[in-house]
């Protein structure tokens, strides 16, 4: 089946320590967030970026999301509804629509290099982690005014900012031109059902409030049951379609797009391609019967705290990996699944690699972009 693909990837902004005279680091680096990132300065540094003329990109109404990269965070407004500022959590890169996941990954790395050059004069670099590792909580300061409260009631994408402004992760976007609207919705439901068994392969948020957390994914524990695991965009949804799952297209090119949103932030190009191949394989697997409109809180939280040491999560991961491999047989994407076999056989997630690095360096984030 033909498909097109694109990635959206959220990066944290970090600085690394300078070596002292003996070549050792003074500290374990700095994680930057809404507490010290200045929206105006960063917006100026990233202005006039690549992709501003790409008509296949959805644009925000504030002019912030106008190209292949933009600041990500929580938008604040004055009492009369005028945009005031953004409490910046990091930077998001989105690729153009591509003919394969490999092409999309290549474009992501190209864009990553371009934006890194924009950030370097500010002393900032791109880092990767699934959840803010140092912040105890995100508290709106000042509290929402009446206009903001009314706006957020109407626009549900602002729900749970206390979680979304602390979390980082990719969106895996897939479109299948030969599918009818009901088939697109069914694929989104399938991904939602099997999400608890997909996401452990990406876990990368084992820290919270400046210390190791009690499991490999603080992000999944807090976010996935509050926010959707998958969205799809069709103009003629089947009757009774869940409104958090199914959305009307905002531009014509968005018709039929499926967006899997539940992964943690992948730490490498190989892992991103593996997660994308797994997502594609689940979409193509006609032997996976499960469907759900909303993600399971219980299964996601069990996965978040225990990952593959939970027998049900491990068994489900084996099943979806095997189904994806069957569905992708003979396609180049099948080879990307091998790295997931290695993780599952070892009972490890990428969070274990972050914890190993933390024990050596004190860093609670991956200190560079995708490689």
Backbone torsions as a table, in degrees:
resi	resn	phi	psi	omega
1	UNK	NA	133.1	177.4
2	UNK	-71.4	149.2	177.0
3	UNK	-152.0	164.5	168.1
4	UNK	-124.8	159.2	-172.2
5	UNK	-143.3	155.9	173.0
6	UNK	-159.4	154.4	179.7
7	UNK	-119.8	144.1	163.9
8	UNK	-117.7	130.2	-173.0
9	UNK	-135.4	123.5	179.9
10	UNK	-93.7	127.2	177.8
11	UNK	-112.0	145.2	167.4
12	UNK	-82.7	162.3	174.7
13	UNK	-110.9	128.1	-172.2
14	UNK	-138.8	164.5	167.1
15	UNK	-129.3	150.8	177.5
16	UNK	-106.4	154.3	-178.8
17	UNK	-69.1	153.7	174.1
18	UNK	-88.7	138.1	177.6
19	UNK	-65.4	147.3	173.2
20	UNK	-87.5	-170.2	-174.8
21	UNK	-62.4	-20.8	-179.6
22	UNK	-96.6	2.0	178.8
23	UNK	87.5	7.7	178.5
24	UNK	-98.9	159.2	-177.8
25	UNK	-85.7	144.1	177.7
26	UNK	-73.0	-32.8	-178.0
27	UNK	-153.9	-171.7	-174.3
28	UNK	-99.0	23.9	178.4
29	UNK	86.2	170.2	-175.4
30	UNK	-126.5	131.6	174.8
31	UNK	-98.1	122.9	-177.2
32	UNK	-103.1	144.7	178.8
33	UNK	-151.4	-158.9	-176.9
34	UNK	-60.5	-13.8	178.2
35	UNK	-74.3	-24.9	-177.5
36	UNK	-141.4	-0.6	178.0
37	UNK	-85.9	129.5	-177.3
38	UNK	-96.4	118.0	-176.2
39	UNK	-59.3	-47.6	-174.9
40	UNK	-62.6	-44.4	180.0
41	UNK	-63.8	-45.8	-179.0
42	UNK	-68.0	-40.3	179.7
43	UNK	-61.5	-39.1	178.3
44	UNK	-66.1	-39.0	-179.3
45	UNK	-67.4	-29.9	-175.7
46	UNK	-99.6	-0.3	-174.8
47	UNK	-63.6	157.0	177.2
48	UNK	57.7	43.6	-178.3
49	UNK	-83.0	172.6	-178.8
50	UNK	-63.8	144.2	173.4
51	UNK	93.7	4.0	-176.0
52	UNK	-65.6	-18.3	179.7
53	UNK	-103.2	6.1	-179.3
54	UNK	-75.4	110.7	-175.7
55	UNK	-74.7	-9.1	179.1
56	UNK	-88.5	3.0	178.7
57	UNK	-97.0	137.6	172.3
58	UNK	-74.8	133.7	-179.2
59	UNK	-111.4	140.1	174.4
60	UNK	-76.2	161.4	-176.9
61	UNK	-83.4	-1.1	179.8
62	UNK	-101.4	-2.5	-179.8
63	UNK	80.2	5.4	-179.4
64	UNK	-81.3	-42.0	-178.2
65	UNK	-95.5	82.3	-173.6
66	UNK	-125.0	10.5	-178.9
67	UNK	-160.1	-155.3	-177.2
68	UNK	-82.2	-6.2	172.8
69	UNK	-146.9	155.8	179.8
70	UNK	-167.0	163.6	176.6
71	UNK	-73.6	145.2	178.4
72	UNK	-119.9	136.9	179.7
73	UNK	172.3	-159.8	-176.1
74	UNK	-107.1	118.7	-176.7
75	UNK	-81.9	135.8	178.6
76	UNK	-118.1	147.9	-174.6
77	UNK	-130.7	154.6	175.6
78	UNK	-75.7	168.3	-179.3
79	UNK	-59.6	-20.2	177.9
80	UNK	-96.0	7.0	175.8
81	UNK	91.3	9.1	177.0
82	UNK	-81.8	134.0	177.8
83	UNK	-58.8	133.8	-177.0
84	UNK	-108.1	-57.9	-177.9
85	UNK	-164.7	177.3	173.5
86	UNK	-124.4	135.3	172.1
87	UNK	-88.1	99.1	-165.2
88	UNK	-78.5	129.0	172.5
89	UNK	-100.0	-25.1	-179.1
90	UNK	171.0	-154.7	-176.7
91	UNK	-123.8	140.0	174.8
92	UNK	-114.8	134.6	172.1
93	UNK	-110.5	135.2	174.1
94	UNK	-126.4	137.2	-177.6
95	UNK	-86.6	160.8	167.2
96	UNK	-67.7	168.8	176.6
97	UNK	-67.9	131.3	-175.5
98	UNK	-124.0	165.2	-176.7
99	UNK	-87.9	-5.8	178.8
100	UNK	-159.2	163.7	176.8
101	UNK	-67.7	-32.4	178.7
102	UNK	-65.6	-44.3	177.1
103	UNK	-62.0	-40.4	179.1
104	UNK	-63.6	-40.0	178.3
105	UNK	-64.7	-40.7	178.5
106	UNK	-62.3	-41.9	178.6
107	UNK	-66.2	-37.8	178.4
108	UNK	-60.5	-44.7	180.0
109	UNK	-66.6	-35.8	176.0
110	UNK	-62.2	-45.9	179.9
111	UNK	-67.0	-36.3	177.0
112	UNK	-58.7	-41.9	179.3
113	UNK	-65.2	-40.0	-179.9
114	UNK	-65.5	-44.8	-177.2
115	UNK	-71.7	-30.5	177.0
116	UNK	-60.5	-36.6	178.0
117	UNK	-67.3	-32.0	177.4
118	UNK	-70.3	-34.0	-175.4
119	UNK	-83.5	-26.6	-174.5
120	UNK	-55.4	-42.2	178.9
121	UNK	-62.6	-19.7	176.9
122	UNK	-88.4	-0.2	-178.2
123	UNK	77.4	16.6	-177.0
124	UNK	-110.1	154.0	174.6
125	UNK	-139.2	163.7	179.1
126	UNK	-80.5	133.0	174.4
127	UNK	-126.1	164.7	-177.7
128	UNK	-130.2	131.3	173.0
129	UNK	-165.3	154.0	-176.0
130	UNK	-82.3	-22.0	-176.2
131	UNK	-151.4	143.6	179.2
132	UNK	-51.4	116.6	-172.0
133	UNK	-85.1	-10.0	-173.7
134	UNK	-114.2	-22.7	-173.2
135	UNK	-84.6	134.2	176.4
136	UNK	-70.5	-42.1	-178.1
137	UNK	-163.4	161.0	172.4
138	UNK	-104.3	115.1	-178.9
139	UNK	-116.8	126.0	179.9
140	UNK	-67.5	120.0	-178.8
141	UNK	-138.3	108.8	5.5
142	UNK	-76.0	166.1	176.2
143	UNK	-60.1	160.3	179.0
144	UNK	-59.0	133.6	173.6
145	UNK	-81.2	177.3	-174.4
146	UNK	-63.0	-40.2	-179.8
147	UNK	-62.9	-43.9	179.9
148	UNK	-64.9	-39.7	178.7
149	UNK	-61.4	-44.1	-179.8
150	UNK	-66.2	-41.6	-180.0
151	UNK	-63.7	-42.6	-178.2
152	UNK	-72.2	-25.2	173.5
153	UNK	-68.2	-36.7	-178.6
154	UNK	-78.9	-36.3	-175.4
155	UNK	-110.2	101.1	-171.7
156	UNK	-70.7	-12.9	178.2
157	UNK	-65.6	-13.5	176.4
158	UNK	-87.6	-3.4	-178.9
159	UNK	-58.8	144.1	171.9
160	UNK	58.8	44.1	174.7
161	UNK	-60.4	-25.0	179.5
162	UNK	-64.6	-17.9	175.6
163	UNK	-105.1	-45.9	-174.6
164	UNK	-65.8	-28.1	-179.9
165	UNK	-84.5	4.1	172.8
166	UNK	-112.7	-10.2	-171.1
167	UNK	-110.7	153.5	-178.4
168	UNK	-134.9	143.6	178.6
169	UNK	179.4	170.7	179.5
170	UNK	-96.6	156.0	164.4
171	UNK	-107.2	127.1	175.5
172	UNK	-96.3	112.4	-176.0
173	UNK	-105.1	125.3	179.6
174	UNK	-131.9	141.6	175.1
175	UNK	-133.1	139.0	-179.9
176	UNK	-122.3	103.7	-171.4
177	UNK	-64.9	-19.4	-175.7
178	UNK	-90.0	-0.8	-174.5
179	UNK	-92.9	145.6	171.1
180	UNK	-80.4	165.1	-176.5
181	UNK	-56.6	-44.6	-178.8
182	UNK	-63.1	-33.8	178.5
183	UNK	-70.4	-38.3	176.9
184	UNK	-61.6	-45.8	179.5
185	UNK	-61.8	-40.2	179.7
186	UNK	-63.5	-37.1	177.3
187	UNK	-66.6	-39.3	176.5
188	UNK	-63.5	-38.6	176.8
189	UNK	-66.7	-37.4	178.5
190	UNK	-64.7	-45.6	178.6
191	UNK	-62.1	-38.0	178.0
192	UNK	-64.0	-42.5	-179.1
193	UNK	-63.5	-44.4	-174.1
194	UNK	-91.4	2.0	-178.6
195	UNK	-52.3	-42.9	-178.7
196	UNK	-59.8	-22.9	-178.6
197	UNK	-95.2	-14.4	176.7
198	UNK	-86.2	-43.4	-167.4
199	UNK	-67.2	-27.9	-179.2
200	UNK	-59.1	-25.8	178.8
201	UNK	-65.3	-14.5	-178.3
202	UNK	-109.5	-6.4	-168.2
203	UNK	-50.8	127.4	-177.4
204	UNK	-151.8	35.1	179.5
205	UNK	-137.1	65.2	-178.2
206	UNK	-91.5	15.1	-178.4
207	UNK	-125.2	152.9	175.2
208	UNK	-159.8	136.0	176.1
209	UNK	55.4	36.8	173.6
210	UNK	83.6	15.3	-179.3
211	UNK	-153.4	164.0	175.9
212	UNK	-60.2	138.0	177.6
213	UNK	-86.1	-178.8	-174.0
214	UNK	-89.3	8.7	178.3
215	UNK	-161.3	-178.7	-175.4
216	UNK	-84.2	-8.0	-177.6
217	UNK	-147.1	88.0	170.5
218	UNK	-61.6	-33.6	179.5
219	UNK	-59.5	-54.1	-178.1
220	UNK	-64.0	-38.1	-178.9
221	UNK	-59.8	-40.2	-176.0
222	UNK	-92.1	-29.3	-164.9
223	UNK	-102.4	-47.7	-160.2
224	UNK	-65.6	-30.7	178.6
225	UNK	-84.1	-16.9	175.2
226	UNK	-85.0	-37.1	-179.3
227	UNK	-108.6	162.1	-179.4
228	UNK	-68.4	150.2	172.1
229	UNK	-84.7	-31.7	-176.4
230	UNK	-143.3	144.7	169.1
231	UNK	-126.4	154.3	170.5
232	UNK	-139.9	160.4	-174.0
233	UNK	-127.8	110.0	177.2
234	UNK	-139.0	143.5	-176.6
235	UNK	-83.4	-20.5	-180.0
236	UNK	-128.6	73.4	-177.1
237	UNK	-70.4	155.7	175.7
238	UNK	-65.0	155.0	-179.0
239	UNK	-57.8	137.0	177.2
240	UNK	79.5	11.3	-178.6
241	UNK	-63.6	138.7	-179.8
242	UNK	-65.5	124.8	-172.2
243	UNK	-72.3	-20.6	174.8
244	UNK	-79.2	-19.3	-179.5
245	UNK	-92.5	-40.4	-172.4
246	UNK	-112.2	128.8	-177.7
247	UNK	-130.3	151.5	174.6
248	UNK	-73.0	143.5	177.3
249	UNK	-61.9	140.5	178.1
250	UNK	-90.1	-24.1	172.8
251	UNK	-137.7	158.3	-176.8
252	UNK	-56.4	-37.5	-175.8
253	UNK	-67.3	-14.7	-178.1
254	UNK	-82.2	-11.5	179.9
255	UNK	-55.8	125.0	177.8
256	UNK	85.6	1.6	-177.8
257	UNK	-73.1	136.8	174.1
258	UNK	-112.8	132.3	-174.2
259	UNK	-126.3	106.8	177.0
260	UNK	-90.7	122.2	-167.1
261	UNK	-117.7	5.9	-167.8
262	UNK	-93.7	-11.7	-179.0
263	UNK	-65.8	148.2	163.7
264	UNK	-68.9	177.9	-179.6
265	UNK	-77.7	117.8	179.2
266	UNK	-68.1	143.3	-174.1
267	UNK	-92.9	-8.7	-177.6
268	UNK	-151.6	162.2	175.8
269	UNK	-60.2	-42.1	-179.6
270	UNK	-60.2	-41.7	179.7
271	UNK	-69.2	-38.4	177.6
272	UNK	-62.1	-45.4	178.8
273	UNK	-65.0	-35.6	177.9
274	UNK	-66.1	-44.2	178.2
275	UNK	-64.4	-38.6	177.7
276	UNK	-66.6	-40.5	177.5
277	UNK	-64.5	-39.2	178.0
278	UNK	-63.7	-42.8	177.8
279	UNK	-62.2	-46.6	178.0
280	UNK	-61.2	-43.9	-179.4
281	UNK	-62.6	-39.6	177.7
282	UNK	-65.1	-39.0	177.1
283	UNK	-61.5	-38.7	-175.7
284	UNK	-86.0	-11.2	-174.8
285	UNK	-79.9	110.8	179.9
286	UNK	-86.7	4.3	178.4
287	UNK	-107.2	17.8	173.3
288	UNK	-110.3	102.1	-170.0
289	UNK	-84.7	-13.9	-172.3
290	UNK	-68.4	139.2	177.2
291	UNK	-136.9	140.8	176.8
292	UNK	-150.5	145.2	176.4
293	UNK	-86.8	-29.1	-178.6
294	UNK	-131.7	147.1	-177.5
295	UNK	-72.1	147.7	-179.9
296	UNK	-75.6	119.6	177.3
297	UNK	-65.9	-45.3	-177.2
298	UNK	-59.1	-51.3	-176.2
299	UNK	-67.7	-38.7	178.7
300	UNK	-66.1	-39.9	-179.6
301	UNK	-72.1	-33.6	173.9
302	UNK	-65.4	-43.1	176.2
303	UNK	-61.1	-41.0	-176.0
304	UNK	-64.9	-31.9	-177.9
305	UNK	-94.7	-27.3	-172.5
306	UNK	-123.1	-20.4	-178.8
307	UNK	50.4	-129.3	-172.3
308	UNK	-79.4	-2.0	173.1
309	UNK	-79.4	-13.4	172.9
310	UNK	-82.4	119.4	-174.8
311	UNK	-57.4	-39.1	-179.0
312	UNK	-69.2	-39.1	178.1
313	UNK	-66.5	-43.6	179.3
314	UNK	-63.1	-43.0	179.6
315	UNK	-64.5	-43.1	178.1
316	UNK	-63.5	-39.2	177.9
317	UNK	-63.6	-40.7	177.5
318	UNK	-63.1	-40.3	-178.1
319	UNK	-65.9	-46.3	-177.6
320	UNK	-70.4	-33.8	178.2
321	UNK	-66.2	-42.2	178.2
322	UNK	-65.6	-41.3	179.4
323	UNK	-64.9	-41.2	178.3
324	UNK	-63.3	-39.9	-180.0
325	UNK	-64.7	-41.3	177.5
326	UNK	-63.7	-42.8	-176.9
327	UNK	-68.7	-28.5	-177.2
328	UNK	-97.3	6.0	-177.3
329	UNK	-54.2	129.8	179.9
330	UNK	84.9	-4.4	179.0
331	UNK	-103.2	149.9	-178.3
332	UNK	-62.4	-27.0	-178.4
333	UNK	-64.8	-22.1	-177.4
334	UNK	-59.8	-34.5	-179.3
335	UNK	-64.7	-22.6	-179.8
336	UNK	-72.1	-14.3	-176.8
337	UNK	-76.5	-13.6	-173.9
338	UNK	-59.6	-37.6	-179.2
339	UNK	-63.6	-28.7	177.9
340	UNK	-74.2	-35.6	173.3
341	UNK	-56.9	-43.3	-178.8
342	UNK	-62.5	-45.3	179.4
343	UNK	-62.8	-47.3	-176.2
344	UNK	-65.5	-40.8	179.0
345	UNK	-62.7	-35.0	-179.6
346	UNK	-86.5	-8.7	-177.0
347	UNK	67.0	29.8	-177.3
348	UNK	-115.4	157.9	170.2
349	UNK	-124.8	166.9	176.6
350	UNK	-57.5	-23.5	177.0
351	UNK	-59.8	-31.7	177.8
352	UNK	-63.5	-36.6	177.5
353	UNK	-66.5	-38.9	176.2
354	UNK	-63.8	-40.3	178.6
355	UNK	-67.0	-37.7	176.5
356	UNK	-61.9	-45.0	179.4
357	UNK	-65.1	-37.6	179.0
358	UNK	-61.1	-38.8	179.9
359	UNK	-66.7	-24.6	179.8
360	UNK	-92.0	-38.4	-168.6
361	UNK	-119.0	-18.2	-174.2
362	UNK	83.0	-4.7	178.9
363	UNK	-72.9	135.1	177.7
364	UNK	-107.4	23.3	177.4
365	UNK	-153.3	159.4	173.6
366	UNK	-77.5	120.0	-164.8
367	UNK	-86.1	22.0	177.4
368	UNK	-155.9	172.6	178.9
369	UNK	-77.3	-168.0	-179.8
370	UNK	-66.9	141.2	176.1
371	UNK	-136.4	NA	NA
